[in-house]
């Protein structure tokens, strides 16, 4: 009887997924495609952003790649020369939390477009982000505010500043979100909140931009080998009583991180999704990539919407106990 129940649940899930996939397929919106022009990618000093710069540049798009330090700028320039892509890679210093720097790069890109036969601004990729993995009770508020400033408000301001150009050229707007934005885990409340805020922003902005033929896409990596996914907080800085209180969780995070280093794919999966979102006439509203434990990201996302919270909580809790 129990096997029959499980089989029924499986059929229901399969049917629900098939219906959703069919609706998504037949209602996909077509957008203009650019074969040349400029793409702005934020947060490109390492990881996902760094890899995407060169993959997008290979398609003969001019990539303005933002970093925060002179050292990172030199690193990008040297790598571009080594790959013979210096013509297409334009590293610039821009902190997404500093309005004056965003404005300066907007002016620089606007001038570049005009000086090069009115090249179109093909897209902006809001990738800059930071993470934190402290339980809420012991999460420093200053660090929490920094996460929201970079991950959410930074992306909002960059988008606002560049929207007139994107709208003019019917370009694309991409947000590097996270599976944490739809499936929160213990210790990632602040990071998840910043990415869930991005998901809400994407849903609203996508509707606002449809009349202007501007595609808005969210890309939700699970575990992908990158700087942000490999960093762990210095748990040794915690007070002994704080560490003891959340010892089970903190130690499970260390084990999980080590496992993901061995099994997670590299940033090529995110670059592939970024390119598709920039060039496909029928871009998806959301892309899933990487790994999420025992399930592929797309299935984890689907099940998180379909299954009741108590069941989802039970499954998650078993991973950290």
C-alpha positions, -999 to +999 in steps of 0.1 A: +000+000+000+028+024+009+046+017-024+013+025-042+010+057-023+046+067-033+039+058-069+008+080-069+027+109-055+054+104-082+027+105-109+012+136-095+045+153-094+054+142-129+020+154-142+023+188-125+058+193-139+047+183-174+018+208-172+042+236-160+068+228-187+041+228-214+027+262-203+062+277-201+070+264-236+039+277-254+039+311-236+075+320-240+080+356-252+102+364-282+127+392-278+151+410-303+185+394-307+218+414-310+249+399-326+272+427-316+274+455-290+283+460-254+276+439-223+281+452-187+290+425-162+294+435-125+316+416-100+342+401-123+373+398-102+368+360-095+344+331-101+312+333-121+317+369-132+354+364-142+346+333-163+316+349-180+337+379-191+358+359-215+330+336-227+309+365-237+338+383-252+345+353-274+312+361-291+326+395-302+306+414-277+326+442-259+324+434-222+328+462-196+338+442-166+336+458-132+361+452-104+368+471-072+406+472-071+435+482-094+450+447-089+419+430-102+417+453-131+453+445-141+446+408-137+417+410-161+437+430-186+466+406-185+443+376-189+425+393-218+458+398-236+468+362-230+436+351-246+439+376-274+406+392-263+419+426-252+399+443-280+367+430-264+374+431-227+373+465-209+379+462-172+367+492-151+367+500-114+332+503-101+317+494-067+280+487-070+274+504-036+289+537-048+265+559-068+293+582-081+312+552-096+281+538-112+274+572-128+309+575-140+309+541-158+275+549-173+290+580-188+320+561-200+299+534-217+275+559-232+305+577-248+319+544-260+286+535-277+285+569-295+321+567-305+317+533-321+289+539-346+261+538-320+268+503-308+239+489-288+240+481-251+231+444-254+228+436-218+237+441-181+246+412-159+241+420-122+266+395-108+283+414-079+275+397-047+287+386-012+276+359+012+273+352+049+265+319+067+259+329+103+227+318+121+204+348+125+209+351+163+247+356+159+247+374+126+264+408+129+239+434+117+266+455+100+276+425+078+239+418+071+233+453+059+264+450+037+250+419+021+217+437+013+236+467+000+257+447-025+233+419-035+201+438-037+204+476-036+236+476-057+218+456-084+188+479-082+208+511-087+229+496-116+197+486-133+180+519-127+210+538-141+214+518-172+177+511-180+173+541-204+201+527-226+189+491-223+153+502-232+166+523-262+184+493-277+160+466-265+187+448-246+186+422-218+188+425-180+202+395-161+204+390-124+227+363-109+204+352-081+207+319-062+188+287-053+190+302-018+165+328-030+138+301-033+150+274-009+164+289+023+187+268+045+198+273+081+226+298+085+218+316+052+189+337+062+204+370+053+219+358+020+186+341+012+167+373+020+189+393-004+183+368-032+146+364-025+144+401-028+160+398-062+134+372-072+106+396-063+124+424-082+128+402-113+091+393-114+080+429-113+107+443-136+100+416-162+064+427-165+074+464-166+099+458-194+077+436-217+061+466-235+097+477-244+108+443-256+135+441-229+141+406-215+146+402-177+160+370-165+170+354-132+198+329-131+198+307-100+230+287-094+230+260-068+265+249-058+290+261-084+327+262-078+334+299-073+349+322-047+316+331-030+305+294-027+339+283-012+342+310+014+332+302+050+329+326+079+357+324+104+338+304+130+368+306+154+358+343+159+326+332+176+323+333+213+325+297+228+289+298+240+278+309+204+297+281+188+284+255+213+248+267+207+250+261+169+278+235+169+258+209+150+250+233+122+285+249+120+302+216+117+277+203+091+284+234+070+321+226+070+314+190+058+290+201+032+314+227+018+341+201+015+317+177-003+306+205-027+342+213-036+344+178-050+311+174-068+300+209-079+305+220-115+326+249-125+315+284-136+312+272-172+276+262-164+267+297-154+285+312-184+265+290-207+232+302-191+243+338-193+251+335-230+217+318-237+199+345-217+217+372-238+213+357-272+183+333-273+153+349-290+132+330-264+151+334-232+138+317-201+125+337-172+147+316-149+177+294-154+188+267-129+223+252-128+249+237-105+240+211-078+216+211-048+224+180-029+205+150-040+183+168-066+191+188-097+183+225-091+153+226-114+137+198-095+145+213-061+129+245-073+098+227-085+094+206-054+099+237-031+068+252-048+048+220-049+054+203-015+041+216+019+065+235+041+066+210+070+078+183+046+104+206+030+115+216+065+119+180+076+141+172+046+163+202+051+166+196+088+179+161+083+209+176+065+219+196+095+213+173+124 
